[in-house]
Amino acid sequence: MTLPLMQKATAVWLVDNTTLTFAQIADFCGLHELEVNGIADGEVAQGIKGFDPIANRQLTAEEIRRCEADPKARLRLMKNPAAEGETKRKGPRYTPLSKRQERPAAIAWLVKFHPELPDGAIAKLVGTTKPTIQSIRDRSHWNMANITPVDPVALGMCRQSELDAAVARAVAKSARPEAVMSDDERMKLVSTEQSLAMEPEPRLPASMSGLENFRIGGRRDERPSREDARADAERLFKLDPADDRE
C-alpha cells in the first residue's frame, strides 16, 4: 500500500480541516486509529504543522467530500511518483535530536508494560542499542533515578500499529508449544485450567503389578528375632562362641 508523504503531518491537516472519521484518516495515512485520536486530543504530534494533501497533489477536494459523505469509504491517493518506496525503511530507525533524550523513558515503558518484547524488537521500535536496553532492565542506567516511563507512541517514536505488531509477534513466538522452557519457567506452578487439561499419569504395566506394595526388609512380622540376628552377626564376622566365655 502506497502512503502519502509526511503521513503524520497529513493526518494533522485532515483532522483540523475535514470531518473525516479517525478510521478513514488512519487508513489513508498508515497510522493507528488511536494515534489519530491522540492527534485530535493534542497528545500526539505536538508541534507538527499540518501538510495540505490537496495543495501537494495527494488528494482532491472531490475525493475528500466523497469520503465525508460516506464514513465507510476510503480515501484514494493520487498517483505521486515521489511517494513510491516511502513504506520501505532500510537501516536503523532515525530518531530526531529533540527526541533522543526521551529514549530511556520510552524503553522503560516498553520494559515495564511489555516484558515479552525482546531487546531486538525494542531496539527497532525506539531506535536504540541493546546495551542501553539492558542497563534499563537491570536498573544500572546512569540516569535511572530520573527516568519516568512514557508511551513511545505518545512520544512519536513509533506507530501504534508497529507496537501492536511487535507485541503480537512476541506473544505468538512465546506461545509456541515447541519452545524450550527455562528452569525458572519449569518451577512455576501451572494454572488450574492447565492441570485439568493434562493427561493422567500412565499406570504401571500388568507385569510389574505388586511393586507398589514392595518394602525393603519385608513386613514387620517377618523380621528376624534377636537371637537369629546375633547368629547372623557371628557367622558374618566368624566369631567363636568360646571367646565370649573366656
Contacts in CASP RR format, 6 or more apart in sequence:
PFRMAT RR
TARGET T0000
AUTHOR 0000-0000-0000
METHOD contacts of the structure
MODEL  1
MTLPLMQKATAVWLVDNTTLTFAQIADFCGLHELEVNGIADGEVAQGIKG
FDPIANRQLTAEEIRRCEADPKARLRLMKNPAAEGETKRKGPRYTPLSKR
QERPAAIAWLVKFHPELPDGAIAKLVGTTKPTIQSIRDRSHWNMANITPV
DPVALGMCRQSELDAAVARAVAKSARPEAVMSDDERMKLVSTEQSLAMEP
EPRLPASMSGLENFRIGGRRDERPSREDARADAERLFKLDPADDRE
1 30 0 8 1.000
1 87 0 8 1.000
2 77 0 8 1.000
2 80 0 8 1.000
2 83 0 8 1.000
2 84 0 8 1.000
2 85 0 8 1.000
2 86 0 8 1.000
2 87 0 8 1.000
3 29 0 8 1.000
3 30 0 8 1.000
3 77 0 8 1.000
3 83 0 8 1.000
3 86 0 8 1.000
3 87 0 8 1.000
4 10 0 8 1.000
4 28 0 8 1.000
4 29 0 8 1.000
4 53 0 8 1.000
4 58 0 8 1.000
4 59 0 8 1.000
4 77 0 8 1.000
4 80 0 8 1.000
4 83 0 8 1.000
5 51 0 8 1.000
5 56 0 8 1.000
5 58 0 8 1.000
5 80 0 8 1.000
5 82 0 8 1.000
5 83 0 8 1.000
5 86 0 8 1.000
6 51 0 8 1.000
7 29 0 8 1.000
7 30 0 8 1.000
7 31 0 8 1.000
8 29 0 8 1.000
8 31 0 8 1.000
8 35 0 8 1.000
8 39 0 8 1.000
8 45 0 8 1.000
8 48 0 8 1.000
9 45 0 8 1.000
9 48 0 8 1.000
9 49 0 8 1.000
9 50 0 8 1.000
9 51 0 8 1.000
10 28 0 8 1.000
10 29 0 8 1.000
10 50 0 8 1.000
10 51 0 8 1.000
10 53 0 8 1.000
10 58 0 8 1.000
11 25 0 8 1.000
11 26 0 8 1.000
11 29 0 8 1.000
11 31 0 8 1.000
11 35 0 8 1.000
11 36 0 8 1.000
11 39 0 8 1.000
11 45 0 8 1.000
12 39 0 8 1.000
12 45 0 8 1.000
12 48 0 8 1.000
12 49 0 8 1.000
12 50 0 8 1.000
12 51 0 8 1.000
13 50 0 8 1.000
13 51 0 8 1.000
13 52 0 8 1.000
13 53 0 8 1.000
14 20 0 8 1.000
14 25 0 8 1.000
14 28 0 8 1.000
14 29 0 8 1.000
14 53 0 8 1.000
14 64 0 8 1.000
15 25 0 8 1.000
15 36 0 8 1.000
15 39 0 8 1.000
15 40 0 8 1.000
16 50 0 8 1.000
18 25 0 8 1.000
18 64 0 8 1.000
18 68 0 8 1.000
19 68 0 8 1.000
20 64 0 8 1.000
20 67 0 8 1.000
20 68 0 8 1.000
20 75 0 8 1.000
21 71 0 8 1.000
22 33 0 8 1.000
22 36 0 8 1.000
22 37 0 8 1.000
22 40 0 8 1.000
23 33 0 8 1.000
23 71 0 8 1.000
24 67 0 8 1.000
24 71 0 8 1.000
24 73 0 8 1.000
24 74 0 8 1.000
24 75 0 8 1.000
25 31 0 8 1.000
25 36 0 8 1.000
26 32 0 8 1.000
26 33 0 8 1.000
26 35 0 8 1.000
26 36 0 8 1.000
27 74 0 8 1.000
27 75 0 8 1.000
28 74 0 8 1.000
28 75 0 8 1.000
28 77 0 8 1.000
29 36 0 8 1.000
30 159 0 8 1.000
30 161 0 8 1.000
31 159 0 8 1.000
31 160 0 8 1.000
31 161 0 8 1.000
32 153 0 8 1.000
32 159 0 8 1.000
32 160 0 8 1.000
32 161 0 8 1.000
32 164 0 8 1.000
34 153 0 8 1.000
34 160 0 8 1.000
35 44 0 8 1.000
35 153 0 8 1.000
35 159 0 8 1.000
35 160 0 8 1.000
38 44 0 8 1.000
38 45 0 8 1.000
39 45 0 8 1.000
43 154 0 8 1.000
44 153 0 8 1.000
44 154 0 8 1.000
44 156 0 8 1.000
45 156 0 8 1.000
53 59 0 8 1.000
54 60 0 8 1.000
54 61 0 8 1.000
54 64 0 8 1.000
57 78 0 8 1.000
57 80 0 8 1.000
58 77 0 8 1.000
58 78 0 8 1.000
58 80 0 8 1.000
58 83 0 8 1.000
59 75 0 8 1.000
59 77 0 8 1.000
59 78 0 8 1.000
60 78 0 8 1.000
63 75 0 8 1.000
63 76 0 8 1.000
64 75 0 8 1.000
66 73 0 8 1.000
67 73 0 8 1.000
67 74 0 8 1.000
67 75 0 8 1.000
77 83 0 8 1.000
92 123 0 8 1.000
92 124 0 8 1.000
92 127 0 8 1.000
93 124 0 8 1.000
93 125 0 8 1.000
93 126 0 8 1.000
93 127 0 8 1.000
93 157 0 8 1.000
93 158 0 8 1.000
95 103 0 8 1.000
95 126 0 8 1.000
95 127 0 8 1.000
95 157 0 8 1.000
99 155 0 8 1.000
99 156 0 8 1.000
99 157 0 8 1.000
102 150 0 8 1.000
102 155 0 8 1.000
102 157 0 8 1.000
103 126 0 8 1.000
103 127 0 8 1.000
103 128 0 8 1.000
103 132 0 8 1.000
103 157 0 8 1.000
104 132 0 8 1.000
104 136 0 8 1.000
104 141 0 8 1.000
104 143 0 8 1.000
104 147 0 8 1.000
105 147 0 8 1.000
105 148 0 8 1.000
105 149 0 8 1.000
105 150 0 8 1.000
105 155 0 8 1.000
106 126 0 8 1.000
106 150 0 8 1.000
106 151 0 8 1.000
106 152 0 8 1.000
106 155 0 8 1.000
106 157 0 8 1.000
107 122 0 8 1.000
107 126 0 8 1.000
107 128 0 8 1.000
107 132 0 8 1.000
107 133 0 8 1.000
107 136 0 8 1.000
108 136 0 8 1.000
108 147 0 8 1.000
108 148 0 8 1.000
108 149 0 8 1.000
108 150 0 8 1.000
109 149 0 8 1.000
109 150 0 8 1.000
109 151 0 8 1.000
109 152 0 8 1.000
110 117 0 8 1.000
110 122 0 8 1.000
110 125 0 8 1.000
110 126 0 8 1.000
110 152 0 8 1.000
111 117 0 8 1.000
111 122 0 8 1.000
111 133 0 8 1.000
111 136 0 8 1.000
111 137 0 8 1.000
112 149 0 8 1.000
113 149 0 8 1.000
114 163 0 8 1.000
114 167 0 8 1.000
114 170 0 8 1.000
116 167 0 8 1.000
116 170 0 8 1.000
116 171 0 8 1.000
116 174 0 8 1.000
117 125 0 8 1.000
117 166 0 8 1.000
117 167 0 8 1.000
117 170 0 8 1.000
118 170 0 8 1.000
119 130 0 8 1.000
119 133 0 8 1.000
119 134 0 8 1.000
120 130 0 8 1.000
120 133 0 8 1.000
121 166 0 8 1.000
121 169 0 8 1.000
121 170 0 8 1.000
122 128 0 8 1.000
122 133 0 8 1.000
123 129 0 8 1.000
123 130 0 8 1.000
123 133 0 8 1.000
124 166 0 8 1.000
125 152 0 8 1.000
125 157 0 8 1.000
125 158 0 8 1.000
125 162 0 8 1.000
125 163 0 8 1.000
125 166 0 8 1.000
126 152 0 8 1.000
126 157 0 8 1.000
126 158 0 8 1.000
127 157 0 8 1.000
132 141 0 8 1.000
135 141 0 8 1.000
136 144 0 8 1.000
136 147 0 8 1.000
141 147 0 8 1.000
152 158 0 8 1.000
152 163 0 8 1.000
153 159 0 8 1.000
153 160 0 8 1.000
153 163 0 8 1.000
173 179 0 8 1.000
190 198 0 8 1.000
204 211 0 8 1.000
204 212 0 8 1.000
217 223 0 8 1.000
224 232 0 8 1.000
233 239 0 8 1.000
234 241 0 8 1.000
END
